[in-house]
Amino acid sequence: MTSETQPSDLAWYMSGIWLYFISTGIQGVIFPWIIAIVLNESSDRVGIAQMMMMLPMLMFTLFGGALADRLELRNHLRRLQTIQMIPPLALAALIYAGYLTYELILGFGVILGILGAYVMPARDAMLTRVAITSLKGNIQRGVALSMSGQFLGQVAGFLIGGTAMLAGAPALFVLQSALLAGASFTTSRLTPAPPAATAGPRRSQLSEIKEGLVVLWRSERLRPVVLMMFMSGILFMGVFMVLFPIMVRDVYHGSSPELALINMCFFGGIGLSSFTLSRLRPIRRQGRAMMLAMCTGSCVMVIMHFGFSIYVVDLLALGWGLAAGVSMTQSRAIVQETASPHMRARLISAFQLGSMGGGPIGALFMGYIISWLGPLDAVLLPVGLMIVLWLSIFFFTSLWDLEAPARGHAPAASAHGD
């Protein structure tokens, strides 16, 4: 790749990130709005729906990573994003025709989740290629730029999704499809990214998936990161996915604008934090930054328990997002820096499985906990469990002392561990 094409690659990649996640942000408001407010489902059914929409990430993301390691990434990602255009258009037509049901939304959420499980590892593996060629190998900055685009794009999507009461769900689903078409086009402008050469013949996908999981678990750098992200997903992701829609409906008597604003504050905080990190020198004590940032979520939930006004909740969501941007950026950077080229997508997908795998579990349990305790008291249970988790990670793993590798000396994970 020539120096003239490098800035263009970064620009096309970031344009695709923005378009893709604006569409994701629209979906992130419309789906819970339809389920919790339009259909007026109970908190446990909201939790079940959110769990079912995330389960495909658990079931298919490892296969997505194994497939991405085998294929030329640019065309693979472009094809997936083109296919993703179809479900929102079909859903818009069915809702317009009067077929809006809980089961319909659930089914399409599962379909989009399956496609997303294949898109994610391909997109993140492509990021490493772009960072190496266009950012002089500064992977932390590449991850921070990508995450700032991802979450600020979602904020824009939340803002658009907040107009659902006025625009109607069908129109917004059509817009979501158009944005995915734009993401597919920008991906087609990237430099081709052929798969890394491997020694010996290709094995089955299941064998390659197993190899990725073994490497991740044996790695002293990756194992505590994945454990921390998995457990925090159980404790915190359910709060975000289930508690916020129920709180908006039952405590603050709001609708799509209020739900969109909370989402915008939280994801906007992640985006701003990630963008700020992209302008600073790479963080050296990555593990310590992750663990300190994790404390913020617990503090936010304790304050939420007291039932202050919706505007206080918005500010709390913003602060939580700012801290989450640090932990998410550093955890992803650790994986990107550690993974060897021939199995990068597999390790990324295994990491995503770990970091998001707790989400469906947390969403399911949070729905039932809210039914039992009510939304304001339910937030205290994850706080107590997070204290136990934090102390366990501190005393029994090396995460607190984990540091970034020197530039050009990343400790690549192999089939034998670090």
Secondary structure, DSSP 8 states (H G I E B T S, - for coil): --TTTHHHHHHHHHHHHHHHHHHHHHHHHHHHIIIIIIS---HHHHHHHHHHHHHHHHHHHHHHHHHHHHS-HHHHHHHHHHHHTHHHHHHHHHHHTT---HHHHHHHHHHHHHHHHHHHHHHHHHHHHHHHHHSTT-HHHHHHHHHHHHHHHHHHHHHHHTTHHHH-HHHHHHHHHHHHHHHHHHHHTS--------SS----HHHHHHHHHHHHHH-TTHHHHHHHHHHHIIIIIHIIIIIHHHIIIIIS---HHHHHHHHHHHHHHHHHHHHHHHHS---S-HHHHHHHHHHHHHHHHHHHTT---HHHHHHHHHHHHHHHHHHHHHHHHHHHHHB-GGGHHHHHHHHHHHHHHHHHHHHHHHHHHHHHH-HHHHTHHHHHHHHHHHHHHHHHSSGGG-----TT----BBTTB-
